[in-house]
Amino acid sequence: MTDTGDRAQLATSLVEAAVGALLVLSVVAGFLWVPAGVDSAETGLDETAEDTLTVLDAEPPAGTGRSRLAAACRSPSSFETEREALRTRLDAVLPAGVFGRLETPHGAVGPAMPDGVPSDRAREATGQCVVTLRVWYP
C-alpha cells in the first residue's frame, strides 16, 4: 500500500501568484512588441498623395499640353485655365474625409492646411515646375 498523505502539494496562493505574473507579463509584452514610429494613418496619407498626383498627371488638360499638371505649370494663364478642372478632380479623387491642396509656382487649388493635423505630401516634377500635393485628415 502507498501512503498518500506524504505527497507534496502546491499552495493555492503560489498558483494564483504564477498565473497573475503571467498575465502581467503578457500585457507588458503586448506593449513592447508593437512597432514604434509607424503611424498607419500617415502612411496611408503618403500613398494617397502619390496616387492622387499620378491620376492628375495622367489626365488630359482642359487647355493644351501633355497633362493637366504640366499645363498648370506652364504659365499663370494656363494655371487659371486648369484651376477649376484641378479642383473638381482633386475633390473627386481624394477619399472621403481627406482634404488636399495642390500647389504650383503659379497658384494653389484647395483649402489651406490647418496646423496640427495628420498630414503628408507628394511632389511631382512636370518638366516646367514641381507640383506639391498636401493631404490631411481634419
C-alpha positions in Angstrom: 0.0 0.0 0.0 1.1 3.5 -0.7 0.6 6.3 1.7 -0.9 9.4 0.0 -0.6 11.6 3.0 3.1 12.3 2.2 2.5 13.8 -1.3 3.7 17.4 -1.8 1.0 19.9 -3.0 1.4 23.4 -4.3 -0.2 26.0 -2.2 -3.1 27.7 -3.9 -1.6 31.2 -3.3 1.5 30.1 -5.2 -0.5 29.0 -8.2 -2.5 32.3 -8.2 0.7 34.3 -8.0 2.2 32.5 -11.0 -1.0 33.0 -13.1 -1.0 36.7 -12.1 2.6 37.1 -13.1 2.0 35.5 -16.5 -1.0 37.8 -17.0 1.1 40.9 -16.2 4.0 39.7 -18.4 1.7 39.1 -21.4 0.2 42.7 -21.1 3.7 44.2 -20.9 4.9 42.1 -23.9 1.9 43.3 -25.9 3.1 46.9 -25.4 6.7 46.1 -26.2 6.1 44.2 -29.4 4.0 47.0 -31.0 6.2 48.6 -33.7 7.2 52.1 -32.7 7.3 55.1 -35.0 4.9 53.7 -37.6 1.6 55.6 -38.0 -0.7 53.8 -40.4 -2.7 57.0 -40.9 0.3 58.9 -42.1 1.5 56.0 -44.2 -1.9 56.0 -45.9 -1.8 59.7 -46.5 1.6 59.4 -48.2 0.2 56.8 -50.6 -3.0 58.8 -51.1 -1.0 61.9 -52.1 1.2 60.0 -54.5 -1.7 58.2 -56.1 -3.7 61.4 -56.5 -0.8 63.2 -58.2 -0.4 60.2 -60.5 -4.0 60.4 -61.5 -3.9 64.1 -62.1 -0.7 63.8 -64.2 -2.3 61.2 -66.4 -5.4 63.3 -67.3 -5.6 65.4 -70.4 -5.7 69.1 -69.7 -8.6 71.4 -70.2 -6.3 73.6 -72.3 -3.3 72.3 -74.2 -0.3 70.3 -73.0 0.8 66.8 -72.1 -1.1 66.5 -68.9 -3.3 68.6 -66.5 -0.3 69.2 -64.1 2.1 70.1 -67.0 -0.4 72.6 -68.3 -0.9 74.1 -64.9 2.8 74.7 -64.6 3.3 76.3 -68.0 2.2 79.9 -67.1 -0.2 81.8 -64.8 -2.8 81.9 -67.5 -2.5 78.2 -68.1 -2.9 77.6 -64.4 -6.1 79.7 -64.4 -7.4 77.6 -67.3 -6.8 74.4 -65.4 -7.8 75.7 -61.9 -11.4 74.6 -61.9 -10.7 71.2 -63.5 -8.0 70.6 -61.0 -10.3 71.5 -58.1 -13.0 69.2 -59.4 -10.7 66.3 -60.0 -8.9 66.7 -56.7 -12.2 66.6 -54.8 -13.3 63.5 -56.8 -10.0 61.6 -56.5 -9.3 62.1 -52.8 -11.1 59.6 -50.5 -13.9 60.8 -48.2 -12.6 62.6 -45.2 -9.3 63.5 -46.7 -8.6 67.1 -47.8 -5.9 68.3 -50.2 -4.2 71.4 -51.5 -2.3 71.3 -54.8 0.5 73.9 -55.1 2.3 75.2 -58.1 4.5 78.3 -58.6 1.5 79.9 -60.4 -1.1 79.3 -57.7 -2.8 76.8 -55.4 -6.0 74.8 -55.5 -7.8 73.7 -52.3 -8.1 75.0 -48.8 -5.1 75.9 -46.7 -3.9 73.1 -44.4 -4.6 73.7 -40.7 -1.9 73.3 -38.1 -1.6 70.2 -36.0 -3.4 67.7 -38.2 -2.1 64.4 -39.5 -0.7 65.2 -43.0 1.7 64.2 -45.7 2.7 65.4 -49.1 3.9 64.2 -52.5 5.8 66.1 -55.2 5.8 65.6 -59.0 8.3 67.2 -61.4 6.5 68.1 -64.6 9.5 69.4 -66.5 8.5 73.0 -66.1 7.9 73.1 -62.4 7.4 71.0 -59.3 3.9 70.4 -58.1 3.2 69.7 -54.5 0.1 68.0 -53.1 -0.5 68.2 -49.4 -3.2 65.9 -47.9 -4.6 65.8 -44.4 -7.3 64.5 -42.1 -9.3 67.2 -40.4 
